[in-house]
Amino acid sequence: MALPKTMMAIAVERSASGPKLYLKETLVPHPGPGQILIKVASAGVNRADLLQVEGHHPPRRARPTRRAWRLRAQSLPLIRP
């Protein structure tokens, strides 16, 4: 399976009128040593995400033993430089 060059991502634009979320096309990242690349079929934005963008909700602390997000993943081939 060939990897696509680009993907769609949700980005934040900050302006004087406040933050705004928008859909943007960006390059597919290449995993580094000890990392994997997964294909996410869909993802949601919830109220906590919106409050965090506005600065009203602290970011969740990463815990190495616990997954922060739930997703359905499909394995993709490893990219080697």
Protein Blocks (a to p, Z undefined) as FASTA:
>chain_A
ZZdfbdcdddddddfkopcddddddddddddehiacdddfbdcddfklmmmmnopaccdd
ddfkbcfbdcdddddddddZZ
